[in-house]
Amino acid sequence: MNQEVEMTRLEVLRNKRDDAYRRMWEKQVRKDMAINSRVEGHPRLKETRAHINDLEPSKRPLTRSAKTINDYLNRGFKISEISVLMGKGTFEIDQLKERYDLPRK
């Protein structure tokens, strides 16, 4: 009987530890996803990204690259010039332009 009580106490402690670890892990994954959009997280965290992808292009929040491209486009640069400045291909620049409905003001 005493061993059964001890086992249930250990299980309760283990469950508390697992829950605390899961919460800390989800918090860290959210931070990582904010820094690097390529980080894959927990399926519940992916729902947030799916919501952003459902937004129309002109309302999506701009990434760092999209902000830079937007600035260059507003200054009158061509896509070929932007690709040289950023070290990316013209295809990638054009994709970002369409994805975020650039240039924005």
Residue pairs with C-beta under 8 A, 6 or more apart in sequence:
25 42
26 41
26 42
26 44
26 45
29 39
29 41
29 42
29 45
30 41
30 45
32 39
32 41
33 39
33 41
33 45
33 49
37 49
37 63
40 46
52 60
52 61
53 60
56 101
57 98
57 99
57 100
57 101
58 100
58 101
58 104
60 99
60 100
60 101
62 70
62 100
62 104
63 96
63 100
65 86
65 88
65 96
66 96
66 99
66 100
66 102
68 86
69 82
69 86
69 93
69 96
69 97
69 102
70 100
70 102
70 103
70 104
72 81
72 82
72 85
73 82
73 97
73 102
73 103
74 103
74 105
77 85
79 90
79 93
79 94
79 97
80 90
82 93
83 89
83 90
83 92
83 93
86 93
96 102
97 103
